[in-house]
Each structure stands twice: as C-alpha cells, then as structure tokens.
Amino acid sequence: MLLSTILLQAAGAVAWGKIAGAVGASIAAIAAAFGIGKIGQSAMEAIARQPEAAGNIRTAMLIIGALVEGACLFAIIACLMAIVM
C-alpha cells in the first residue's frame, strides 16, 4: 500500500502538460525524420528513372526538406514551450 501511495503522489506531481509537450516534441521529430526519408527515397527513384533531370530533382528535394525541417522546428519549439511554461 505504501508503494502505490508513493507512485500516485509522484504521478500527481507531474503536470500533464509537460508530459504532453514531451510526447508532442518526440512525435514531431519522428514525423519529420520519416518525411525527409520519404522525400529522399522518392527523389532517388525519380533520378533513377530520369537521370537527366537529376539537378532539378535534387534542388526540389533540398527545398522541400528544408521546409519540412522548418515546420518540425516550430512544432518542437511549441512543445518545449509547453514543457517550460
């Protein structure tokens, strides 16, 4: 009974907003990694089909990757603000 009381008090002390912020930041990072991997996979397949368009495909891949990374950064900052505040 003493252990369950201690665990309940510890769980009550942790704010749910902090847990949600940490989970949200991890989901945003995993989603961005998956998205950038998918972009790279699709770009390599497109370059394999049309090697003469490799420069244009690579440029588009870098721009889209940067946009995904920027969106991930904003999501992680918002989640970290939920943890801090």
N, C-alpha and C positions, 0 to 999 in steps of 0.2 A: 504494500500500500504506500509505503514511503517513496518508492521509486516512481510510481505513477503520479504522485503528487508533485514530485520534483520535475518530471517531464511535462506535466500540464502547466506548471508555472513557467518553465523555460519556453514552452511554445507560446504562451500568452504574452511573454515579454517581447517576443519578436514581432515587429509590426508587419502586417500582411503586405503593406505597400512596398517594403524593402524586398520581400521575397518575390513579389510580382515584378519589381524592377529588375531583379537579378535574372529571373526567368525570361523576361522580355528581352533583355540585352543578349542573353545566350541564343534565343530564338532568332533575333535579328542577325547575329553573326553567322549562325549556321545557314540561314536562308541566303545571306549574301555570298557565302562560300559556295553553296550549291548553285546559285545563279551565275556566278562568274565561271564556275566549272562548266556549266551548260553552255555558256557563251563560247568558251574556248573549244569545247567539243564541236559545236556547230560550225565555228569558224574553220577548224581543221578539216571537217568534212567538206565544207564549201571550197576550200583551197584545193583539196584533193580532186574535186570534180572539175574545177576551172582554175588551173594554176596561173593562167594569165591575169586573173583578177585578184591575185594574192595581195597586192598593195592596197587596193580599195577595201577588201575584206578585213585586212589587218587594221586599217585605220578605223573602220566602223567598230571593230571588236574593241579597240582601246577606248574609244569614246563611250560606248555602252558600258564597258567595265568600270570606267571612271564614274559614270552616273549611278550605277548600282552601288559602288563603294561609297559615294556621297550620301545616298539615301540610307545606307547602313550606318554611316557615321552619325547622321541626325537621329536615327532610331536609338542607337546606343547612348548618345548624349541625353536624350529624353528619358531613357530608362535609368541612367545613372543619376539624373536629377531627381527622379522619384525615390531613389535609394537615399540620397543625401538629405532631401527635404522632408 
